[in-house]
Amino acid sequence: MWVDEFNGKSLDYSKWGVEVNAFGGGNSEMQIYSDRLENVRVQNGQLIIEARKDGHAESGTKRDYSSGRIRSKHRGDWLYGRIDVRAKLPVGKGIWPAIWMLPTKNAYGTWAASGEIDIMELVGHEPNTYHGTLHYGGKWPNNKHTGKSYKLASGTFADAFHVFSIVWQKGKIEWYLDGKLWQTQEKWQSEGGEFPAPFDQRFHLLINLAVGGNWPGPPDGKTKFPAQLLVDYVRVYQWSK
């Protein structure tokens, strides 16, 4: 019911907005997010989000690294469904790609009382492992999170494309990799409402590539730039009731 195959010559702005900021994402990240083609572009049937070590400046702020972050807010917002994202991930210390979801209206209060769904997060010093997480509970700092990690039997997530998915139903969220179920969550809560709050409101999708931050730490001399997060498609399915 919503799809982007990234087959055009540029990003489809009827489906995505490109964020521009230098605030570090609330995680002490080291990049500046830009809407330049160097950082966000569509090429050869793929979305390319590229992190560069180029000392770019935006809004009077200069940072050592630049990168990209897009979101579907007010262009693609859903309550329940299946979301498939076929992507190839960058790796290396300090590299932090993410495919995730935030509530469009924050019906139960500010983060994380209204929830966050992390479909895929990878910290580049663990190139064979990705994480699926829910954030909920109270407003920061009274937020909580639960989740698990998936580890490849061999190789890394930079070796090939994989399909990262969730199936989101009332009171249950499942995580899949390449069609294989590996995690189910059915227990969460929000200080702002009764279960299944906060995951009973419309969420939108975000795709970004962060550099540094509290979780991955800073890049080191072995981290290769430019680093690219490649996305082949995003497909959202909903079922008839």
Summary of the structure (lengths in Angstrom):
residues: 241
radius of gyration: 17.1
end to end distance: 14.2
largest distance: 53.1
contacts: 814
relative contact order: 0.25
helix: 1%
strand: 49%
